[in-house]
Structures are given as structure tokens and as C-alpha cells.
Amino acid sequence: MGEFSLQEAMQQFLKNSKFKTYIQAIQIEEVWEQIMGKTVAKYTDKIQIIGSTLFITTTVAPLKNELLYQKDTILQRVNDSFGEKLIKEVVIR
């Protein structure tokens, strides 16, 4: 039996656990500013992951329009941030 660090053991557990999606849904709120920048994060009212869909809510019309044009970029940045193809669709509300 090999030895694992606590971090490696937790990563293995989460990788195979149903809790993984819940944790990633919480993490997106924490990394959103790093992914999209302070201005976008400031005017984003709500961001959440449900299944494999990222929902972004904002009441700022110009931002909503800009985010609609950047859907593919957002999808790639979020997936790169998590190191896997977590998100398959981006919905802007």
C-alpha cells in the first residue's frame, strides 16, 4: 500500500465523490474575480454552477451584452481554472 499526503487523499476522495460538483459550485464564486477581473466580478449579481451549466446573472445591460459575446472565452477560462472540462454551457441572465 502506497503512502499519500492528506492533500492527495482528499483530492482522490473528491474526484470520485458526488460532493465534487457541490464544492466546485462554491469555488466558482471564489475564483470568479481571478477569472474575469474585478470590474466584471463587481457587477455580477450571481454566479452558480448547476450540473454542467454556468449561470451568470447581472442587471447591468452593457455587461450582459459583453458577456454574451464572451461565452466561449468564459467557458474556456472556467474549465482551465478547474483543470477539467467542468462547464459545457454558459447562460447569461
N, C-alpha and C positions, 0 to 999 in steps of 0.2 A: 504494500500500500504506500503510495507516494505522499509526500508532505505538501500541504497547501498553506499559503498565508490566509489570514482571515479574509482579506480583500478578495483573493481568488475564490475562496469558498463561497463568499456572498455573491460574487458575480456568476458563478456556476449555478447557485440556487436560483437567482433571479432570472437567469437565462432560460431555465426550464420551468419557471413558476408562472402561474396565472396573475401574480401580483406585478409582474413586469410592466404590463400595459398601464396599470394604475400609477406606478412610480414614474413612468415616462410622461404620463399626462400631467403630473405635478411638476416634473422637471422642466417641461416646456415653458412654464411661467417664469422659472428661474433663469433660463438661458435666452429668453426672447430678446432682451436688450442687447446681449452679446451678438446674437444672430443678425438682428435688423437695425440696431443702433438706438441711441437714446430718444431721438425725435419720434420715430415710429412707435417705440415702446411706450412713450409718454401718452400718445393719443390712441393707443389700442385699449379699448374698454375691457375686452375679454378675449382670452385665447385658451383653447382647450383641444384635446385630442379625444375623439370618440371613435373607437375601432381603428381604422387606418386613415381617418379623415381629420385634418386640422381645420378647426373653425376659428376664424378671426373676426372679431366684432369691433367696429368703430363707428362713431357718429359723425366723424369728420369726412365730408364728401370728397374733397381732393385726395385725402389719404386712401380712402376706399377705392377710388379710381386708380391711383398709383399701384396699390396692392393687387388689383385685378390684372394689371399689366405684368406684374412681377410674380405671378403664381408659380411658374416653373422655377424661378430663382429661389423663391421661398421654400418650395418642395425640396430642392437640392440642398440648400443650406441647413434645413432642419434634419434631413437624413444624414448629411455629413457630420452634423453636430452629435448625433446619436451613434454614428458609426455603423448604421444599418439602414435598410430600406423600410423604415417605420411608417412613413406617410405616403399614401398613394394619391390623395386628392386634397386640394386646398379650397375651402369655401370662405368667401368674404361676405360678411353681413353688415 
